[in-house]
Amino acid sequence: MQRAPILLAVIALLGAVGLALSAGGAGAVPFEGGFAQMDVEPDDVSMEVAVQPDGDARWTVEYRIRLGTDEEERAFEQLRVDVENDTEAYTTRFRDRMASTAETAETATGRNMTVSNATVTAERRELPQAYGVLTYRFEWTNFAAVDGDRLRVGDAVDGLFLDDSSSLIVSWPEGYRLGETTPEPSEVRERSVVWNGPVDFSAGQPRISVAPAGPLSGVPTAGVAALLGALVVAGAAVAYRRRDAEPAAPAGGGDAETEATGDAPADGSGAPKSAAAASDSTAEPTASDDDGDASEPDSDEPRPVDGDLLSNEEQVLRLIESEGGRMKQKQVAERLDWTAAKTSQVVTGLRDEGDLDGFRLGRENVLSLPDYDPEGDAGGVDEDGGNRGEGEDAGGEGDATGD
């Protein structure tokens, strides 16, 4: 009944497979891997976390070792047979360690957490070199925080450390869009972000926020309430201004008319009444002009971009709209103080949704709203990022001066 040394080594090290948390919170030490007591270490460790809309997560942890010698081939084959014959021996201790990890994270986050459905497999893969892969899978409930329709990921593994052979991949549900990440990931994919070690996440890291794609994607409930409040206040201000612009009726209108009639000759021609009517007709355009002057700046002023009340997508659309419907992608990044990677990701999502168009101009990406009319825009974007219309107007004035 003697087992192969590799089996005993793996079982002895299953405690190191789990996220060993420090007493101070949800900090984590590196994954050492199930092969640490073999003659060679695993070539790489991959942790994939698939977050679900309800905040639960499906974890997949893979330990890969390259099988470059006959001895390594035989050792891994023995491990594979043992895993198949006594799977429970491998999953029980792993599940217990991960349950302890979830319990510590529960205390740190205040969310009820459980670990379940732990499984293990061992298989040989061609990647294209031959690798032995030991894979653990399990489900972690309430791994992510649910804030309205937004998912916030990372506080359950606060302070995780990735050594130079480890990677962390976090994916989100289909139909969701990435909001913010910290720190900057090594790679941003269509529905996931990747950190490749070595990475020593500090307190408050890693952090990811995602929300369903849409016009108000990622706007918190408090932000929506603030936006609605601002619209109500703006509407009240416009109504108040227009009310003040309306001409006031003269006090005691009947007396004023009698007084005017008394001063005028009583020849029955009705001249006083005509004069009063003329005075009224003169006053009315004045009030109308004042009302037009008061409302005209509101229609011409571009709406400000407020990052606290708008989603990333809305900020981009609002900014481009305020610039006439067209601007360079590089300028968008500069105006919003974003990284090029974040700007590219948000822009790509908008283009996929049909909310934004783009094309290449030299080495630059130029963005425009779908209803942008280049013929109706006297300007546009030139090679230097300026407005062509200004240059053309200036040239036209020069010609006129020369003539």
Buried (B, 14 or more C-beta within 10 A) or exposed (E): EEBBEBBEBBBEBBBBBBBBBEEEBBBBBBBBBBBBBBEBBBBBBBBBBBBBBEBBBBBBBBBBBBBEEEEBBEBBBBBBEBBEEEBEBBBEBBBBBBBBBBEBBBEBBEBEBBBEEBBBBBEEEEEEEBBBBBBBBBBBBBBBBBBBBBBBBBBBBBBBBBBEBBBBBBBBBEEBBBBEBBEEBBEBEEBBBBBBBEBEBEEEBBBBBBBBBBEBBBBBEEBEEBBEEEEEEEEEEEEEEEEEBEEEEEEEEEEEBEEBBEEBEEEEEEEBEEEBEEEEEEEEEEEEEBBEEBEEEEEEEEEEBBEEBBBBBBBBBBBBBBBBBBBBBBBBBEBBEBEEBBBBBBBBBBEEBEBBBBEEBEEBBBBBBEEBEEEEBEBBBBEEBEBBBEEBEEEEEEEEEEE
